[in-house]
Every structure is written in structure tokens, then in C-alpha cells.
Amino acid sequence: MTKQVIRTAGAPTPSGPFNQAIRIGNMVFTSGQAGRNRETGKMGDIRDQARRCIGNISAILEQAGASLADLVKVTVYLRDAEDAPAFNEEYRKLIPEPLPARSSAFVGLKNPDMLVEMEAIAVIQD
């Protein structure tokens, strides 16, 4: 199987030596997506960042021929455990049932304005 690089203007350009996603066969692996506004570079509160993270992943998946409905695994990195309830509210509004498997970790994120980062794995249905 050949690895296909996925790039879209619908999500921020990577800030380091990596791609937005890689598709191999019917699987799509996204890089971590921050809640940064791709036009302004600004970050908002946890709800804004949650919506942008999920929106960025959605745009990347769409470019790869997938959608949020194809998610099978999501990893969420939150700066502060107190943000989890608000993040989860936005997540439940945007991620369709059945919800994918998910891991969450509370970590120090490099950018002081970054409250959340997400990465995802999708399997495109035949």
C-alpha cells in the first residue's frame, strides 16, 4: 500500500516537519490539530478551540475522502482538567454517534494560548 499525503487549505498549515494527515488504504491518520484560527492565528476559549480542532480534523478527513462519522479513535490533549466538561459539551455536539474510542490526557502544551490539541484515526467505509 502507498502512503498518500493529505493537505487542505481548510486546516492550518503544519508548523513543523509533518503533514496534516496520511492516508494508507482506507485508513486516515491525522496529525495533532490545535484550536488555532487558520486565518488569524488566534486562539479563543476552550469551546472555540474545541470547535476549531474538530473543524480542522473534519476538513482534513474530507480532503482524504472521509468524514467525522468515519472516526474510530481520537486522542485529546487538554492543558487543564477543569476544561474537560466544556470541551466534552462541544465534542458531543460535533462528533456523530457511535462515538469513537477516545483517550484524553492532561498535559503541558507548548503554546501558552493552546488549551487543547486533538489527533484522530478514521476508517473509510467501503
N, C-alpha and C positions, 0 to 999 in steps of 0.2 A: 504494500500500500504506500501511496505517496502522501507526504505531508503537504497540505495546502495552507499557505499563509492567508489569514483573513485580515483585511483592512477596510475600514469605513470612515468616512468623514463624519458619521453620526455619533462618534465617540471620540474622546480626546486622543491625540497622538501620543504614543508611548514616550515617556520621559527618560527612558534608559534603553539598554540593548536587548529589547524583547519585542514581540509582536502582540497585537491586540488579542489574537487567538490563532489557534492551529486546528485545522480540520483534518482528521485522518479517518477514512471510510465514512461511517455515519456518526462519528463522534466529534464533538467540538469542545475544545478546552480553552476557556478564556483566561487571560491574564487578570490580575487584580485590577479592579476598577474603583477609582476614588469618586467621591461626590463632587468633583470639580466641574464647574460650568465650562464647557468647551470653548465658548466664545469669549468669556470674560476672565476665566481662570479663577474666579471667586468661589468660595465655599460658603454655604449657609449653615443653618442649624441641622440637627440630626435628621429631621424629617426631610428637609431639602436634599441633604446628602444621600439619604436612603433612596429617594425618588430618582436622583441622578445616577447613582450606582446601578440601580435596576434598569433605568432607561439606557445607560451606556451598554450594559450587557444585552439588553433587548436589541439594540441597533447592531451590535456585533453578531449576535445569533442570526438576525435577519439577513445580514450580508452572507452568512455561511449557509443559508437555506433552512434555518431552524427558527424556533420561537421560544418564548418563556415556557410554553406548555411542554417543551421537549426537555426541560431541566430534569436531571436525575440526582445531582449533587451540587450543593452550594456551600461555600466556606465564607463566613463573615468574621471580619476582624473589627472589633469595636475598641475605641480608646477607653471608654468609661462604661462600666456595668450599669450605671444609672440611665444610660441612653437606650438600653435594651428594650424597655417597654414601648417607647416611641418608635424605635426602629421596627419592632415587630408589628406594630399597627400599620405602618406604611407597607411593609413586606407582605402582610396578609391581603392588603388591598390590591397589590400588583402581581403577585405570583399566583397563577391558577392552580386549582386542585387537579389531581392529587399533588400535594406539596412535595418537593424533592427532599431527599435526605439532606441534612444540614449539620455543619459543625460551626460553633461560634467560639471565638477566643477574645479575651480582653488583653490588649497589647499596647505597647507604646508605638505610635505611628510617627514616622519621620517628620512629616509636615505638621507643625503645631496647630494648623487650622483643620486638619483632616480628622474627622470623627469616626469614619467607617471606610473600610475597603472590602470589596467582595470579589470572589472568583467563582466560576461555575463550570460545570460539565453538563453537556446536553447530548442526548442520543436522538438523532433524527429518525422518526418512524418511517418504515417502508410503506 
